[in-house]
Amino acid sequence: MPAAGDYITALLLAKGLPFAAYRLPGDSTVHYVVQKTSTSTAKSFSDLETEKGFVIAPFNSWEKQKFYLIRPDFLFTEDSFEMVRKRIESMPFKKMELPAANKPVSKSNYLQKAVSIINELKKGNLQKVVLSRYIYVPFEKPEEHIPLFYNLLANSYPNAFAYLFYLPEKGLWTGATPETLLQKKGEFFETVSLAGTRIYGNNISWSNKEKEEQDFVTQFIEKSLQQLDVTNYYKSPVETVKAGNLAHLKTVFRIDENLLKGKIPAFVRLLHPTPAVGGLPKEAAIKLITATEQYDRRFYTGFLGPWNLNDRRWLFVNLRCAEWTENALGLYVGGGLTAASLPEEEWRETINKSETLLAVAKKIRPLHHDIG
């Protein structure tokens, strides 16, 4: 007999309904949010404060000011699944609608793009630009592996936000991201400045480039708060945190909820995309990213999470993520470039980041591919 989580996930995929399965950092409970109609619902950022459901915003939502919402028509955990089992099982089957895979980026192509961006950074008009790439991993009959993949992922990275979501015609994604965009915590909202990447181990030594990269994000958040006339907030000291096999530099910002009342949509608009996934200055960096990457990031470096569900408001930046296509697992990875960046080192960083998901995939079946 398959595990309960595997059965539930396989059932939801077979019904072709919009749904999300997620597990919060430090929690072992997997929550399911299921919408009973197959339409992907787009909402305006201005609706964010009052909406309820599982929020999913693509990278380009910074421009279109739209996010998708999976309504909580069915809201349950593995333990409470029996309460809704018959209703979901009685619904008609529907084939998943998956988009075509993106085009993978070779090492030579990536290095060429990195050199081009670094040369622009050396001119002094930009401080940081995040360059990403797509990795194509052949995976036949993904519908047989997706439930196991998600459950392995959720169990492998307990301190990350692990999720699997499906939006008809938009895609089927899974990931384990360490980065909070915005979280309601008691009477406060929190956001974090997370940047810099090293393999986790004892006595990590951070370079000036990595410290500077993280400071860019910190300054960006402070300026965003200033634009909202929020000046009274707590900022933690910089600390090293573990995320899977990697380490990052992190600063936590804590703001009284009363200071952000009515300002949540505006704050999210200002935060997304953060310099950790876009760059600085924001609009100039995004323009250069679009011209250089020449592919659609889709939901990679967007944001997602439960909103007004189970007393939670928690949005995460969509990092360490992959999309499923009919015959492959497509991984998205990237890294921040500054004028001091070395292209070969940045390439190696994307490989290190890909291991979060590849390590799980390798537990299911041998992989024969070249990621660099």
C-alpha positions in Angstrom: 0.0 0.0 0.0 1.3 3.5 -0.8 1.8 6.0 2.0 -1.2 8.2 2.6 0.5 11.2 1.3 1.5 9.5 -1.9 -2.1 8.3 -2.5 -3.6 11.8 -1.8 -1.1 13.5 -4.1 -1.7 10.9 -6.9 -5.5 11.3 -6.5 -5.4 15.1 -6.8 -3.1 14.9 -9.8 -5.5 12.4 -11.5 -8.5 14.8 -10.9 -6.6 17.7 -12.5 -7.8 20.3 -10.0 -5.8 23.3 -8.8 -4.2 22.3 -5.5 -1.3 22.8 -3.3 0.4 20.4 -0.8 2.8 22.2 1.6 4.8 21.7 4.7 5.9 24.7 6.7 9.5 25.0 8.1 10.1 23.1 11.2 6.7 21.3 11.0 6.0 17.7 10.0 2.3 18.3 9.0 1.5 18.4 5.3 -1.5 20.6 4.5 -3.6 20.3 1.3 -5.5 23.2 -0.3 -7.8 22.1 -3.2 -10.1 24.1 -5.4 -13.1 22.3 -6.8 -13.2 24.1 -10.2 -10.4 23.8 -12.7 -10.1 27.5 -13.6 -6.8 29.2 -12.5 -7.9 32.4 -10.8 -5.8 35.5 -11.3 -6.1 38.3 -8.7 -4.8 41.8 -8.4 -2.1 42.6 -5.8 -4.5 45.1 -4.3 -6.7 42.2 -3.2 -3.9 40.5 -1.3 -4.7 41.8 2.1 -8.2 40.3 2.3 -7.9 37.2 0.1 -7.8 33.6 1.5 -6.1 30.6 -0.1 -2.8 29.5 -1.4 -1.1 32.4 -3.2 1.2 31.8 -6.3 2.8 34.7 -8.1 5.1 34.3 -11.1 8.4 36.3 -11.4 6.8 38.8 -13.9 4.1 39.7 -11.3 6.3 42.6 -10.4 5.1 44.1 -13.7 1.6 42.7 -14.1 0.6 43.0 -10.4 -1.2 39.7 -10.6 -1.1 36.5 -8.6 -2.9 33.2 -8.8 -5.1 32.0 -5.9 -6.0 28.4 -5.1 -9.3 28.7 -3.2 -9.6 26.5 -0.1 -12.8 24.6 -1.2 -11.2 21.6 0.5 -8.7 22.1 3.3 -7.3 19.1 5.1 -4.2 17.2 6.3 -3.4 13.5 6.0 -5.1 12.9 9.3 -8.3 14.6 8.3 -8.4 13.4 4.7 -11.2 10.8 5.4 -13.6 13.7 5.9 -13.3 14.7 2.2 -12.1 11.5 0.6 -15.4 10.4 -0.9 -16.2 13.9 -2.3 -12.8 14.1 -4.1 -12.8 10.5 -5.3 -16.3 11.0 -6.8 -15.1 14.0 -9.0 -14.3 13.3 -12.6 -10.7 12.4 -13.8 -9.0 15.0 -15.9 -5.6 14.9 -17.7 -3.0 17.3 -16.4 -2.2 20.2 -18.7 1.6 20.8 -18.6 3.6 23.4 -20.5 6.5 22.5 -22.7 10.0 22.5 -21.1 12.2 25.6 -21.3 15.5 25.4 -23.2 18.4 24.3 -21.0 21.4 26.6 -20.8 24.9 25.1 -21.5 28.0 26.0 -19.5 29.5 28.0 -22.4 26.3 29.9 -22.9 26.0 30.6 -19.2 29.6 31.8 -18.9 29.1 34.1 -21.9 26.0 35.6 -20.3 27.8 36.0 -16.9 30.7 37.8 -18.5 28.3 40.2 -20.4 26.5 41.1 -17.1 29.7 41.5 -15.1 31.0 43.9 -17.7 27.9 45.9 -17.3 28.2 45.9 -13.6 31.8 47.2 -13.8 30.5 50.3 -15.5 29.0 51.2 -12.1 25.4 51.7 -13.2 24.2 48.6 -11.4 25.2 47.0 -8.1 23.9 43.5 -8.6 22.1 41.3 -11.1 20.9 37.7 -10.6 21.5 35.4 -13.6 19.6 32.1 -13.7 19.6 29.0 -15.9 17.3 26.0 -16.6 18.4 22.4 -16.2 16.6 19.7 -18.2 16.5 16.3 -16.4 14.8 13.5 -18.5 12.2 11.8 -16.3 9.8 9.4 -18.1 6.3 9.0 -16.8 6.5 11.7 -14.2 3.0 11.0 -12.9 4.4 7.8 -11.4 7.2 9.6 -9.5 5.7 13.0 -8.5 4.0 11.8 -5.3 7.1 10.1 -4.0 9.4 12.9 -5.1 7.3 15.5 -3.2 7.2 13.4 0.0 10.9 12.7 -0.2 11.5 16.4 -0.6 9.3 17.4 2.3 11.1 14.9 4.5 14.6 15.8 3.4 14.6 19.6 4.1 12.7 20.1 7.4 13.8 23.7 7.8 12.6 24.8 4.3 9.1 25.4 3.0 8.3 22.3 0.9 5.5 22.4 -1.6 3.8 20.9 -4.6 1.3 22.9 -6.6 -0.7 22.4 -9.8 -2.4 25.1 -11.8 -4.1 23.9 -15.0 -2.4 25.2 -18.1 0.1 27.1 -15.9 2.2 24.2 -14.6 3.0 21.6 -11.9 5.8 22.8 -9.6 7.6 21.5 -6.5 10.4 22.9 -4.4 12.0 23.5 -1.0 12.7 27.2 -0.4 14.5 28.7 2.6 13.5 32.3 2.0 10.6 34.1 3.6 9.2 37.1 1.6 6.7 38.1 4.3 5.3 36.3 7.4 2.7 37.2 10.0 4.1 36.2 13.4 2.0 37.0 16.4 1.5 40.8 16.4 4.3 41.4 13.9 5.2 40.9 10.3 8.6 39.6 9.4 10.7 39.7 6.2 14.3 38.6 5.7 17.4 39.6 3.9 18.9 36.3 2.7 21.9 36.2 0.3 25.4 34.7 -0.1 25.9 31.0 -0.7 28.5 28.5 0.6 28.5 24.8 1.1 27.5 24.3 4.8 30.2 23.2 7.2 32.2 24.3 10.2 34.1 27.6 10.2 32.5 29.1 7.2 34.4 32.2 6.0 32.4 34.8 4.1 34.1 36.9 1.4 33.6 40.6 1.1 31.6 40.0 -2.1 29.1 37.8 -0.3 28.8 40.2 2.6 28.2 43.0 0.2 25.6 41.0 -1.7 23.6 40.4 1.4 23.9 44.0 2.5 22.4 45.1 -0.8 19.3 43.1 0.1 19.2 44.6 3.7 19.5 48.1 2.4 16.7 47.4 -0.2 14.3 46.3 2.5 15.1 49.3 4.7 14.4 51.7 1.7 11.1 49.8 1.0 10.0 50.4 4.6 11.0 54.1 4.4 8.8 54.5 1.2 5.8 53.3 3.4 6.8 55.7 6.1 7.6 52.8 8.4 10.7 53.7 10.5 10.1 51.9 13.8 11.2 48.3 13.2 13.6 45.7 14.6 16.6 44.5 12.5 18.6 41.5 13.7 22.3 41.1 13.5 23.6 39.2 10.4 23.8 35.5 11.1 24.8 32.3 9.1 21.9 29.9 8.5 21.7 26.4 7.0 19.4 25.6 4.1 19.8 22.0 2.9 23.5 21.5 2.1 24.1 25.2 1.8 24.7 28.2 4.1 23.5 31.8 3.6 23.8 35.1 5.4 20.5 36.3 7.0 19.0 39.4 8.6 15.5 39.4 10.0 13.2 42.5 10.0 10.3 42.6 12.4 7.5 45.2 12.0 4.4 45.8 14.2 1.3 44.7 12.3 -0.4 48.0 13.0 2.3 49.9 11.1 1.5 47.8 8.0 -2.2 47.8 8.2 -3.6 48.6 4.8 -0.1 48.6 3.3 0.5 44.9 2.8 -0.1 45.0 -1.0 2.1 48.0 -1.4 4.9 46.4 0.7 4.8 43.2 -1.4 5.0 45.3 -4.5 8.0 47.0 -3.2 9.7 43.8 -2.0 9.2 41.7 -5.1 11.5 40.9 -6.7 14.1 41.3 -4.0 17.7 41.9 -4.9 18.3 38.3 -3.9 16.4 37.2 -7.1 16.5 40.3 -9.3 19.1 42.9 -8.6 19.8 46.6 -7.9 18.6 49.1 -9.1 15.5 47.0 -9.4 14.0 48.0 -12.7 17.4 48.3 -14.5 18.4 44.9 -13.2 15.2 43.2 -14.4 15.6 44.8 -17.8 19.1 43.4 -18.1 17.9 40.0 -16.9 15.2 39.9 -19.5 17.5 40.8 -22.3 20.3 38.4 -21.2 18.5 35.3 -20.0 16.0 35.2 -23.0 13.7 32.7 -21.4 10.6 32.8 -19.2 11.4 32.2 -15.5 7.7 31.4 -15.0 7.2 30.8 -11.3 10.9 30.6 -10.4 11.8 33.6 -8.2 8.1 34.5 -7.8 6.5 34.0 -4.4 4.0 31.6 -2.9 2.4 30.3 0.3 -0.6 30.0 2.5 -2.5 33.3 3.1 -5.1 33.6 5.7 -5.2 29.8 6.0 -5.0 28.0 9.4 -4.2 31.3 11.0 -1.2 31.7 8.8 0.0 34.5 6.5 3.3 33.3 5.1 4.8 34.0 1.7 8.0 32.5 0.4 10.4 33.4 -2.4 10.2 30.5 -4.9 13.8 29.2 -4.9 15.2 25.7 -5.2 12.3 24.8 -7.4 11.4 22.7 -10.4 8.6 22.2 -12.8 7.3 18.9 -14.2 6.8 18.5 -17.9 5.5 15.4 -19.7 9.0 13.8 -19.9 11.3 15.8 -17.7 12.0 17.6 -14.5 13.1 21.2 -15.2 15.2 22.8 -12.5 15.7 26.5 -12.1 18.9 27.8 -10.4 20.6 31.2 -10.3 23.1 33.4 -8.4 23.8 37.0 -7.8 26.5 38.7 -9.9 28.4 41.8 -8.8 31.4 43.6 -10.4 33.7 41.3 -8.3 32.1 38.0 -9.5 34.1 35.3 -11.2 32.0 33.4 -13.9 33.4 30.0 -13.1 32.6 30.4 -9.4 29.1 31.5 -10.2 28.6 28.5 -12.5 29.7 26.2 -9.6 27.2 27.9 -7.3 24.3 27.0 -9.7 25.5 23.4 -9.6 25.6 23.4 -5.8 22.1 24.9 -5.6 20.7 22.3 -8.1 21.7 19.5 -5.7 18.8 20.3 -3.4 16.4 18.8 -5.9 18.8 16.4 -7.7 19.6 14.6 -4.5 15.9 13.8 -4.1 15.6 12.7 -7.8 18.5 10.4 -7.5 16.8 8.5 -4.7 14.0 7.6 -7.1 16.0 6.6 -10.1 19.6 7.0 -11.6 20.0 10.1 -13.5 22.1 10.3 -16.7 22.6 13.9 -17.6 25.2 16.7 -17.5 24.6 19.8 -15.4 28.2 20.9 -15.6 
